[in-house]
Amino acid sequence: MPTELLFRDDAYLREAEARIVAADETGLVLDRTLFYAQGGGQPGDRGRIVREGGTEVAILDTVYGPDKSIVLHKVAPGEAGLIPGERVRLVLDWPLRHARMRVHTALHLLSVALPYPVTGGAIGDGEGRLDFDIPDAGLDKEAVTAQLREMIARDAAVTDRWISDDELLANPSLVKTMSVKPPIGSGRVRLVAIDGLDLQPCGGTHVHRTSEIGTATVTAIEKKGKQNRRVRLSLA
């Protein structure tokens, strides 16, 4: 049975009830989760589960299993006594998640400020980067920073909706990333919209409004190849 992904409906959900489906050395499988599983450049969430007796078990990482519809919650070696069928409470490491949500949304805006094909990216805890296929150099950190801050200050709404696989295939310009393609095959694809600014497929977690990102600064523009520029940003 696929893991129900609660973060898809509410990225701000910090606690939830779940049931253990399986528990072994590879991790815990739950019937539902609010922990984001690593993907699209965004790391897996951390946090803890609280058992009925009050015992807590740390979640060290969250990843997809071999079956991509199943989420594995990594725990420390030696955690014993976790029983399939047991009801538990999930508690998200919210400050960590929120930092990544802010960065992820900021990187969407960076792809607007620099409208070039994206060849890679990574989301950190208060910082991130995108790699661009840019035929000509000459990017200016201060100018890109000013563009980012202007878009953030618009306080634009960030929303999501679903379209069919066929709709995405009919609109290839929606896809900005060259290295990571949005997953198709399930019949639908999630689009993230930043009102008046951006629209692209994305399965990650985002803030509700651009003003929540805070102060963004482009900290470096690095040459990684003849046409590859790595642009790093940090948030305050």
N, C-alpha and C positions, 0 to 999 in steps of 0.2 A: 504494500500500500504506500503510495507517495506521501512524503512528509508535507503536511500543510504549512505553508510559508506565511506566517502571520505578519512578518515585516513587509510583505508586498502590499498589504492593505493598510498598515499603519506603522510607519518607520519610527514613530515616537513611542510605541508600546514598550514599556520597561519591564513589566512582569506579566506572567501568564501561567496558567495551569496546563499540564501535559501528562501524558502516560508513556512510560517506558515500553517500547516495542521489542528492543533487543539490547543486550549488553555483553560485550566481549572485549578482547584486547584491542580491537580497532576503534572502539568508542561506543557511545550510546546512540541508539536510534529512538527517536520520539515520534509520537503520532502527529505532533505539531511543534513548531518552534518559532521563537522570535529572534533567534540568533542568525545573523546573516552568514551564509556559507561563502567561503573565499571564491572570488570570480570577478572577471572584468577589471582586474587591477586593484580591486578592493579586498583587503584582508578579511579573514573570518573573524567573527565576533568572539569576545570572551565574556565571562560572567560566572554564574554559579547556579546549581540547582539545590533546592531545599527539600529534603525528604519529610515525610509526615511526622517523624519524631523530632524534627528540627536539625538533624545532621545536614551539613552542607558539603557539597562536592564541587570543586572548581572546574569550570569549563575552560580549557587552555587554548582551544582553537575550534573552529567549525569549518568543515569541508564537505564537499559532495562525495558520496560513495561511488563505487564502480557503476552502479545504476544511478544516473544523474538525477533521478526523481527522489532519491533518499539522501538525507542530510546526516552526517556523522558528527557527534559532539565529542571532542577529544578530552579525555580525563587523564590524570596522572597514573602511571603504572602502579598497580597494587591496590587501587580502589576496589573494594570488595563489597558484596552484599547487595548490589543493585539488581533488582528483580524485574523481569518483564511483567508488565501488568501494573506495576507500582505507579501511583499518582505522585507527581512532584510539582514543585513550583519553580518556574524559571525566572532568574533575576539577571538582567542584562547589565554589563559594565557600560552604563550610559555615557559618562564623560568621554570614554574612548570612542564609542559609536558616534556620538554627536560630533566629535572632532572630525571623524572620517566623512560624515554626511556633509559638513561644511566644505571640506576639501573637494569632495566629489562634485558638488554643485559648482564650486569655483572653477574646476577643470572644464566643465561644460561651457562656462563663460569664456575660458581661455581659448577654446576651440572656435568661439565666435570672434574674438579679437584677432585670432590668427586662422583665417579660413583656408587651411591647407589640409591635405590628407594626414590623418593621425596614424603613426606607425607603431606606437606603443605608449604605455603610461603606467603610473603607479600612484596609489593613494596611501599616504602616511597619516600620522596622528598630528595634524596641524601643518603638514606640508605635503606636496605632491608634485608630479611632473607629467608632461606630455612630450612625446617625440613627434616631430613633424617632418614630412617630406617637402622641403622648401628648396626650390631650384636656385634661389638667390639669397645670400646672407644680408646683413645690414639691419637686423632687428635691433631695436632700442629698448632696453629694460624699462626705462622711465616712461616711454610712450605706451608700452603694453600695460604697464602698471596703471597708468592713468585711464586707459580704456576699461580695464577690469573694474576699477573703483567707481567709474561712472555708471557702469551697468549694475553693480551691486547697490549703488545708491538709489536706483530706480525702485527698489522694493518690489520687484516683479514677483508675481505668484509662480510657484513651481508645482505643477500638477502632472498626473499621469493618466494614460488611457491605453486601451488595447486595440490593436488592429490585427487583421488576419495575415497569415503568411503570404497569401497572394497579394494583399495590399502592399506589403513591404517590397515584394519582388517587383511590383509595378512602379515603385517609387525608390529606386536605388540611391538617389541623392540624399535620402535620410541617413544613410550609413556613412559616418565619417572615418571610422577606424578601418585601417587596411589589415592589421595583424589579428584583430579579434572580431569575428563576425557575430552578429546577434543570433542566438539560437533559434532555429526554425525547425518545424517538424511536429510541434505540439498543436499547431493550428492557429496560434495567436502569438503576437509579439507585443511587449510593453513599450510604449513611447513615453518619454519624459519631456514635458514642455516647460520652457521658461517664457512666460508671457511676453510676446513681442520681440523675443530675442533668439530662441533656440528650440529645435524639435529634433530628437534623435532617439533611436532605440537604446534602452538601458535597463538592466535588471537591478541596479544598485539602489542604495538608500540616499535620500536627498532631504534638504531642509524645505520648509514650506514657502519661504520667501527669500529673495536674494539678500535682503538686508541682514539676515541671520548669519550670513557668511562671515561678516566682520571685515576687518581691514586686510586686504590682500596685497602682497608685494611680490613682484617677479625678482627672484634673488639671483638667477643665473641663466644665461643662454649659452649652451655648449655645443660645439661642433662635433658630431658623432659620425660623420661621413660626408661625402661630397655634397649630398642633398639632405642630410639628416641633421636637424637642430633639436636639442633637448632643452626644453624650457621648464625651469623650476619655479615654484611659487611657495610662499609661506603665508600663514594667517596669524593675525594677532588677536 
